[in-house]
Amino acid sequence: MPGGRLTQQERQQIALGMADGLAYAEIARRLDRPTSTVTREVMRNGGPTAYRADLAHRATERRATRRRQAAPRASQAPAQAHGRDPEAVREYEEVLTTVLIGTGTPKMMARVLTCLYTTDAGSLTASELVQRLQVSPASISKAIAFLESQGLVRRERDERRRERYVVDDDVWYQSMIASARGTTYFAEAARQGVSVLGPHTPAAQRLENIARFVDFVSESITRAAEQARDLLYTKPETTPDSPAAPPSDRG
């Protein structure tokens, strides 16, 4: 039934559709389900290359059991802002975390990023992250140190002198530029190998081709990031009943 919990047979149909190379929208149409349901199901259970119906079904049953056991604690959780559905938000956070893990982000770091991305303020304190994720302060400290080293978060002090971890408008731009800079360093290292291995050898030619490719991609990323930077500062349209968005402090 559309809107109900996926059955094991539906999960098998999803797996078959993935094996046949069907798009999420087509699989959803055949199941008479929203595309978002299929997308969420696949991404929270291994992603498009590792989805298995039997494992997904068992994982869903385990999650349901944990939710029932955690119900008393969850009942004390603060209500979601803007009338959001808490269950839908929780499921989306699982999807986003899974996607981040799929890109190579370690699990705890992905969970922290998801918390920061999905909070309206775009920032949280260490204690708030501990409370949200139910992990130790040491885990949060380690995750933040890693994310900060990658340019994915920054620290600031609020009016109460508490340290806050921030994912603001400019973090993605700075992270993209840092990534492009890192590939440039790799191109330089590759070219050093050309003279060491001999300019006319197959190994040297391979490194030169890699360096040229990396240079092109790095320049393209930098140029695209500069051209698209203003998109990060787009504010939601306001209505007569909603407060105006604060002006950007970007210079």
N, C-alpha and C positions, 0 to 999 in steps of 0.2 A: 504494500500500500504506500502511495506517495506520502511522505512525511513520517512514516513509521520507521522502526529500526530495520536495517537491512537483514535479510535472511541469508542463511548459508548458501542457498541456491543462487541468490542474486550475486553474492560474492564470487561464486564460481563463474557466473556470466561475465562479471567484470574482468576476472582473470583471463577468460577466453577472449574477451574483446581487446584487452591489452596485448595478448599474444598475437592477435590478428592485426595489430597496429591501428586500431580504431581510436578516434579522438574521444576525449571524455564526453563531449556533447552527444556524440552518436551512441555511445554506451548508455548514457543517461536516457536518451530518447527511447532506446529499446526496452529499458527497464521502467519507463514512465516515472522517472525520478528527476529532480533538479540536477543540473550539471554540477553545482557546488557540492551536492551529496557525494557524487562519484569522485570528484577531485579530492575532497576531504578524506574519503575512505582510502584512496590510494596513497596519498601523501602521508597519512598518519600510520601506514602499515608497510613501510619499506620503500615507497616511491615506485615510479613506473618500471624500473628495471628489476625490482626485487619483490613485487607484490605477489602474495600467495593466499588464495582464498581460505584454506584451512587454518593457516597461522593467523590471518586477520580475524577470523571468526573467534578463535580461542583468545586472542588478545583483547577483543571487544568484550568478551565475557568476563575476563579478568578485570578490565577497567570498570565494568558495571559492578562487580563485587566490591572493588575498592571504594567506589563512590557510595555504595550502601553502607559500608563500614565507617566511612568518614562523614556520613550525613550529619551527626550531631555537631561536629566541628564546623562543617560547611554552613550549617544553619546560622552560625554566629558571624559569618563573613559579611562585610558591608555590602549594601545594595549597589548594583552597577549604576554608573552615571548615565544620564541621557536615556533612561528607560531601556537599556540594553538587556538582552536575554542572557543571563549568567551562563547557562549551559552552552549557548551558541558561542559566546566569547571564549569559554574554556576549550571548546572543540577547535575554534580557530587558532587559539594559542598553540595547541598541539600540532596543528598543520604547519604553522609558521616555524615552530621549533624544528619539526622534521625536515622542512625545506632547508633551513640553515645548517642542520647537521649534514644534509646531503651535499652541501657546498664545501664541506670540510671543516666547519666550525665544531669544536668539541662540545659535547652535550651540555655541560653546565654553562659554558659561555653562550650557547645558543638559547638556553632558557632565560638567562639574564637579559640578552638582547631582546628577546620576545617581550619580556616584562616592560622594558624601556620603550620599545616601539609602540606598544598598545596602551600606554598610559597617556592621558591627555596632556599632562604637564611635560612629558618628554624627559622627565628626570625622577629619580628615586634615591633615597638614602640607603645606606647599607642595612639598617634595621628594617626598612620597608621591604627590601628585597629578601631578607631572611624570613620575614613574616609571610610574604607571598609564596615563596618557593619552599618553605619549610626545610631549610638546609642550615648548615652551620655558618657563622660569620667568616670562618676561615675559607670556606668554599666560595663565598661571595668575593672575598678579598683576592683570592687567586684568579677568579674569573675576570674581575675588573682589571687586574694587572695585565692579563693577557689581552683583553679587548682594548685597553688603553695603548698597549704597545703596537697594536694593529691600526691605531687611529680611528677606532670604531666608537669610542666613548671619550668624554673628557670630564674632568672634575671641576667643581666650583663650590663656593661657600654661599649658603643662603643667609637670610637676614638673622637667623638664629645661630650662625656660625657653624652649622652642620655641613658636613661634606656631602655633596650630591653628585650623582653620576648622570651625565647628560648625553642624550642623542638629539642634538639640535639640528636646525636646517642645514648647517654647513658641514656636519660630520661626514655625510656621504660624499660630498665634493672633495673634502680633504683626504678621505680614505681612497677615493678613486685616483687622485693625483699621486698619493703615496704608492699605490699599486703600479701606476705607470712608471714612476721613478724606479721602483724595484725591478721592473722588467728591463729598464735601461741599463741598470747595473749588470744584469745578466748578459745583455748584449755585449757590453764592454768586456766581461770575463770571457765570453765565447771568442771574441776577436783576439784576445791574448793567446788563445790556444792555436790560432792559425799560424802564427810565426813559430810557435814551439813545435808543432806537428809537421810543419812544412807546407808552404802555400799551395802546392800542387798535389797534395795527397788527398785521398777520399775523405779522411777524417777532418782535415782542415776545411775542405769544401763544405762538408756537412755543418761544421760550426759557423762558417761564414754565412751560409744560407739561413741558419737559425737566427743569427744576429740581425740579418736584414729583415727577416720576418718580424722579429721582436721589436726592432726599431719602428717598423711601419705600424704595428699594432699599438705600441706605446704612444706614438705621435697621434694616432687616430683617437685613442682614449682621451688624451690630454685635450685635443681640440674639441671633441664632443662634450667633455665635461665643462669646458669653458663656455661653449655655446648653450648648453642646457642648464647652466647653474641657476638661472633665475627661476626655473621650474620648482626648485626646492623651496622657494619663498612664496609660492602661490598660496593665498589664503582662501578659505571657504567663503562663498558669497554670503553676505548677511541679509537678513530680512528685517522689516520694521520691528519685529518682536524679539530679535536677537541682538546681543551687544556687538558693537563694531570690533573688528579684529584690531589688536594693537599694532601700531606701525612697526615695520622691521627696523632693527638697529644696525642692519648691515650697511657698511660704508660704501 
